Amino acid sequence: DLKIIIRIREKGSFASGSATLDRGFLSVMKRISEAVAKAPGRGGGAGYTDNIPISTRRFRSNWELSSARAVTVVHALLRNKAIDPERVLVEGHADTNPLVPNDTPENRAKNRRVELVIERGDDLDQGDTLPLDAGKQQGKGS
């Protein structure tokens, strides 16, 4: 199975403690949705937070914040009518799957993210290939 992950960090996409996409990030989401529309397979948005507890009027916990951010990103994707909503799911992980230890402000920032994951299994055509240097472009847009 081939899995494509588009990592959206909090900085530049969401204000701290918010699940509203920054206006400047909407054009990036439009480009992402165009790429997702062309990619076969199923996918979804998974939200993650750092381990600093949140308790606000809107979010009782990091579970709610991570889920709300994932929902926001998926709604932005689904503005593209070429994406079938039945292909998409939403997950909120709170602080359960950190990329790095939550031991510094910089590391906590890396853990606050939404990941768009597209999984391609049996529908992958024999002729589909990725260039050998495809992984070097991973940092773009994340």
N, C-alpha and C positions, 0 to 999 in steps of 0.2 A: 504494500500500500504506500502511496505517495501522500505526504502531508505537507501543506503549505501553511506557514504561520506568518501573519502580518501583525507585528507588535506595535500597539499604539500606547505610547507613554503618556502619563498624566500631563507633564509639562508641555504646553503648547496645544493641548487638546481639551483639558478640563481644568477649571479652577480648583484649588484645594477644597476638599469636602463637598464638591458639586458633581452632579450628574448631567449638567448641561454642557453640550459641546461649545467650545469657543467659536465665535463667528468665523475667525480666520481659518479654522480647521475644516469648515464645511466644504471648501473646494478640494481639499485633500480627500475627504470622504467621498466626494463625487468621483474622483479618479479611482479610488479604491473600489467603489461599487462597479465601475465600468470593467475593471479587471476581474472582479468576482463574477460578474454576469457572464463572462466568456469562459470561466473555468468550470468544467463539469464536476459533479460530485456534491456531497453534502457538507455542510459546515455550520459555523455559528460563532457567536461572540461569547467570550469568557472573561469576566471581570475579576480583578485581583486588587488587593489593598496591601498596605504595610501592616505592621502589628500594633500600631498606635490606635487604641480604641476610639471610636467616634460615637457620640450620642447627641444628636441635634433634633430639632422639631421634625425634620424630614427623614433622617436616617437614625434608627435606633442602634444600629451596629454596622460593622464593616461588611456583614453579609448583605445588608440592604444597599449600601453604597456600591459594592462590587456588582451586584445584580442590576441595579439601576443604570450604572454606566454601560454594562453590556447591552441592556435593552435600548439605551439611547443610540449606541453604535449600530445595532441591528436595525432600528427604525431608520437611521440615516442610509443604511444599505438598501433597505426596501423601498426607498424613494425611487430607485431604479426599477421600473416595472418589468425589466427583463429578468429579475431575480425572483424565482418562485419561492414564496414564503414557506412552502412545505420542505424546502431544502435546508432551512435554517433553524437552529435552536439557540437558547440563551442559557448561560451558566454563571452563577456567582460563587466565587471561591473564597472571598474575604482574604485572610492572610495565610491560608492553608498551603499554598504552593509557591513560596517565594523563589525568585530566580537566584537571589543572593541572600546571605544573612542580613537580618534587619538590625545591624549593629552600628550603623552610621547614618546620618541624614542622606548622604549620597546613595547608599544601598537601599534605604527605605524608598527613595524616589524611583529607583529602578523597579521596585516591586509593585508600585502603583501603576497599573496598566490594564488595557483591554487587549486581548488577543483574538484576532479573527483566524479561525482554523478551517481550512478546506481540505477534506479528505477525499482522495480518489483511490478507488480500489479496482474492482474488476472492469470498470469502464475505461481504464487507462488503455489507450490504443497502443499497439505494438510500435508504431512509428513515432510516438511522442518521446522526445528526449530533452534533457536539460543540458546546456553547455557546461563544461567542466568548471568554469569560473562562476557559475550561478550563485554559489554561496557567498561570494565576495560582495554581492550587492545587497545582502541581508540588512545591513545597517541603514540603507536608504528608506526613508519614510517611517522609521520606527522611533 
